[in-house]
Structure formats: C-alpha cells, structure tokens
Amino acid sequence: MNAGRRRSRVIFHVDMNSFYASVETAHHPELKGRPLAIAGRAEERRGIVVTSSYEARRMGVNDDDDCPGSPPKVPRTHYQAS
C-alpha cells in the first residue's frame, strides 16, 4: 500500500420510495395515473402506507399514514396490500 495515499470514498444514495408503486403499476396497468398507496395488511396490524405513487402524494397521501382501517384521505386512492 501507498502510505501517503488517501482512499476516497463514494456514498451512493438511491431513493426508491416510489419504486414499489411503480412495480404495482407495471403489473396492473389499469392503475396507471390513479392515486396508489402500498400498505401492510390491516388485519396483521400493519395497516400503514409504506409508499405511494406521485399521484397519491399530490393528493395528500403520505408514508406512515394509516390506511383502510380508517377512511382514506383521498377516497379514490387504491390501496394495495404488500
């Protein structure tokens, strides 16, 4: 090794927050352009939004929101269990 040489480090951050919503849209093309929230199963006490599409975000749906157990913020939002 070169004692006088410093190694540089690269930190690469990838924000894949909307990735799962994009995957659902790819599998279910009828959801394209609609507000979409990916959530845990409410019956397993994991009924929170994990991620959402950009359409849903523009309408006020956020990560960690409660979902189907309580009325959704946006009535037209499609909730998909993960």
Secondary structure in CASP SS format (residue, H / E / C, confidence):
PFRMAT SS
TARGET T0000
AUTHOR 0000-0000-0000
METHOD secondary structure of the structure
MODEL  1
M C 1.00
N C 1.00
A C 1.00
G C 1.00
R C 1.00
R C 1.00
R C 1.00
S C 1.00
R C 1.00
V C 1.00
I C 1.00
F C 1.00
H C 1.00
V C 1.00
D C 1.00
M C 1.00
N C 1.00
S C 1.00
F H 1.00
Y H 1.00
A H 1.00
S H 1.00
V H 1.00
E H 1.00
T H 1.00
A H 1.00
H H 1.00
H C 1.00
P H 1.00
E H 1.00
L H 1.00
K C 1.00
G C 1.00
R C 1.00
P C 1.00
L E 1.00
A E 1.00
I E 1.00
A E 1.00
G C 1.00
R C 1.00
A H 1.00
E H 1.00
E H 1.00
R C 1.00
R C 1.00
G C 1.00
I E 1.00
V E 1.00
V E 1.00
T E 1.00
S E 1.00
S C 1.00
Y H 1.00
E H 1.00
A H 1.00
R H 1.00
R H 1.00
M C 1.00
G C 1.00
V C 1.00
N C 1.00
D C 1.00
D C 1.00
D C 1.00
D E 1.00
C C 1.00
P C 1.00
G C 1.00
S C 1.00
P C 1.00
P C 1.00
K C 1.00
V C 1.00
P C 1.00
R C 1.00
T C 1.00
H E 1.00
Y E 1.00
Q E 1.00
A E 1.00
S C 1.00
END
